[in-house]
């Protein structure tokens, strides 16, 4: 799909020729950075012909101070992006834009405020632990900890705008922390939501915003008024169907419909995928829809299978 048409659809709701697809994939550890990362992205998207390219972000937030107790969050400083570890990510975006050309829609992955805080303390892949440091500290002393989160949010906003300057058309913001078991709705609304809505609202003035509500069992209505053009969540690991999402986000495009870990997307025939797409359209319509999955596809997913889904969407 031509990028200009896709952007008009995302911003203005102008109906496309067919429902676009947004499927993205994890890549092996040996091709996660630099030129090898770009080669892997280009190969995947040329083989699959997916309408939207999302560049993975393997560059995690880093803090300059040690966090041991809640008051340590008071020492967190805003980062100058030009002097941060994100420069390599910006270079990867520039390389991808050069390789794919101007008529390709590119999203830059931005890890959300809370998961960035977790990356900088416990490290990657620890956010699902209900006792990770940021979760415990925020529950213990939210008025203190939010000072550090504000600095992280400002840095992520700067990063997002720098990604647009580097060649991305928008961001794919992975919001974590809205799981029903993690925080009370009151704590989320008072301390987390204002940071993320400010960040996303400012980025939305300059580019496209995809809001990915990550992890299982989210409290989806808490995100109803988040600034975004597109919303995506784990349909197969939550109590909210695609139809529920259409009701909760009536002015936004819904991305999803497929399980990212099993089922027809990963091993079905083109005919089975077409039937699944028909059922999705029957549920939510085709005027505000992008076919996608609950989350990023595993690295074992074949490009040929995703190409089946892309071709099916056109039929």
C-alpha positions, 0 to 999 in steps of 0.5 A: 500500500502506498504510504500516503494512502495509509497515512490518510487512512490513519489520520482521516479515515479515508477508506483504503482499497483493502484492510492493511496488515501490520505483522511484525517479528522478533529476530534472532540475537545475532541480528538484533543490532546495526547493519545485521538488524537492518538486513533482517528487517528488509528481508522480512518486509520484502518477503512478506509485503506487509503494509507497515514496517515496525523497526524493533528497538533492542536499545533499552533505557539506562539510568545514571544512578543506582536504584535501591530504595524509593527515594533513589528515584529522586536522583533520576535525570532527563537524558539528552538523546544525542548523548544517550545509548539511543544513538545507535537506534536512531542510526538504524532508523536512518539506515532502514529508511535509506534501504526501504525508500521514502514510500514505505511506512515505518514505525519506531518501537518505543518501550513505555515509561514503566517497562523502561524503568524496569529495563534500567533496574531489573533488566529486560524480561522482568516486567512480568514479575509482579515484584519487580523493583518499579512495581514495588517502589511505586506501590510503596511511595508513589509520590516520590517515585513519580519524580523519576518516572516524569524524567523517564517520560520526558526522555522517551518523548524526546526519543520519539521525536528524534525517531521521527526526525531520523526517518520514522513516520510514527511510533509504536508505543508499548504501554505496560502497567495496565494489567488488572493485577498490577496496580489499582485503577486509582494509582494508575490514573493518578501517577502513570496515565498523566505521564503517558498521555502527555508524551503521546499527545505531544508525539501525535502532533508530529507523527502517527501513534500506535498504542500497544497495550502489552501483557495479559489481562489489561484493564482496557478502559483505563486507556480509552482516552489515550492519544493514539491513531491505532490501538492494539492489545492481547485479545486472546489473553484478555477479557476484551474482544475486538468488538469490545475494543471498538466500543472502548475506542470508537474514534481509533483504528483497531489493530489485531484479530490474530493470536501471535503464538498459535492458530490459523495465522501461524499454520493455517491455509490461505483459505482458513486465513481468509475465513478468519479475516471475514469473521473479524470484519463481521465483528468490527467492520472494515472501516477502522481496522488493521489486521494484526496479532496480539503481539510480536510474532516469534522468530520461528514464524515463516515469512511465507506464512505471513505473506499468505495473510497479506495476500488474503487481506487483498481478497 
